[in-house]
Amino acid sequence: MSAVPVSAGTSSRPTLQPSNVAQTWEMSKRSVLALWRQPSLVVPSLIFPLFFAALGTASFSRATSLPGFPAVDSYLDFALAGAVVQGILFGSTVGATALATDIENGFFDRLLSSPSTRSGIIIGRMAGGMVFGGAQTLFFIVVLLPFGLTIRGGVLGVLAMAVGGTILALAVGALMSAMAIKTGSSEAVQGAFPLLFIGLFFSSAFFPRETMSGVYGNLADVNPISHLVEGFRDLTIDGLTGSAVVRAILIPAGLAVLTVSLALRTLRSRLGAR
């Protein structure tokens, strides 16, 4: 019985594919680096919230004496939460727009044809938004501190806000990613921006609900953005309380569970339609 020759350079070991965690990690790095290399995509979501905070502080500084207005050292303390949520809402559309662009130019299809984890494609894109959301929260605090901002929650309150901002970015990014997967259009994702802006103004981001009445007050009461803003605001003006942590972290976490599930379901539907 003759021996079977083995050519040089061949191996009997099977080729190992990277684990799902490793693949998701690499896609996450790609998403984060894309934001870093294209600052023009993220700078507006950093500048405009600061502009609105400065404008509101200059215009409504005496409004803090109105009946029903929470006790604050300055309107800037009140405005911080609105700036954080505004920046995250706007910044989280960037990753979803990039995902829609991947679909339009065919890169998304190439990922699907490769032996890569399907959920990692979506989670990797969301990771960039999560990192940016946490960084935005810290950025707004650091920039506004020299102008008189006071955070009664202290360092732990700042960390809780950063965690809440990260999770909120995941929740909003997943929702917008579901739209990107469903439509495959970056224009459709960008078209949702005015809706977020309208939702922000019909909330308690710029004025407390206690001072509102009529239709505007009713809309602010049922607007989920109001409750997100007030969670961050409680950490700023009330301190590190259990209710503040619940509203700032657990409410975004609950939303994230729903929106990530929606994004993954939308992905499965898109794959099933092929």
Secondary structure, DSSP 8 states (H G I E B T S, - for coil): -------TT--SS------HHHHHHHHHHHHHHHHHH-HHHHSHHHHHHHHHHHHHHHHSGGGGGSTT----SSHHHHHHHHHHHHHHHHHHHHHHHHHHHHHHHTHHHHHHHTT--HHHHHHHHHHHHHHHHHHHHHHHHHHHGGGT---TTHHHHHHHHHHHHHHHHHHHHHHHHHHHHHH--HHHHHHTHHHHHHHHHTTTSSS-GGG--HHHHHHHHH-HHHHHHHHHHHHHHT-S-HHHHIIIIIHHHHHHHHHHHHHHHHHHHHHHT-
